[in-house]
Amino acid sequence: GTERFLSRDGYYVQLVVQMARHVLIAHADSMPDYEAYGAVKMLESLLYNCRGAIDAKLGDILGIALRRLQTSRPNSAMRTLLCNVVSGALFYNAQLTLELLMREDPAAVSNTLSTWMG
């Protein structure tokens, strides 16, 4: 179960984050959105299923989602899925999520919420 997934000092969590970064960032130009949906859903799944156990990876997860969100088409399924990751991060730990967003770029909070709500 979840405990086994979280064991080995976060090895499996790191693999999922690396895979998502590879699919969503490194190969974003060569991979159609529909082939990358699974990577976004895996990030979202980490947030909902590992609540309170992956604080150290929350910044990486948000960074991947926000970076891909910048290049996603308005009103696309990819944008919706990426916004779900941001909302999942707020559910996971709202205070830490906002702290990470503010630390990275204070305008990121406004931009992210505008994208999410607009």
Secondary structure as UniProt FT lines:
FT   HELIX           2..21
FT   HELIX           22..26
FT   TURN            27..30
FT   HELIX           33..49
FT   TURN            51..53
FT   HELIX           55..71
FT   TURN            74..75
FT   HELIX           77..104
FT   HELIX           106..117
//
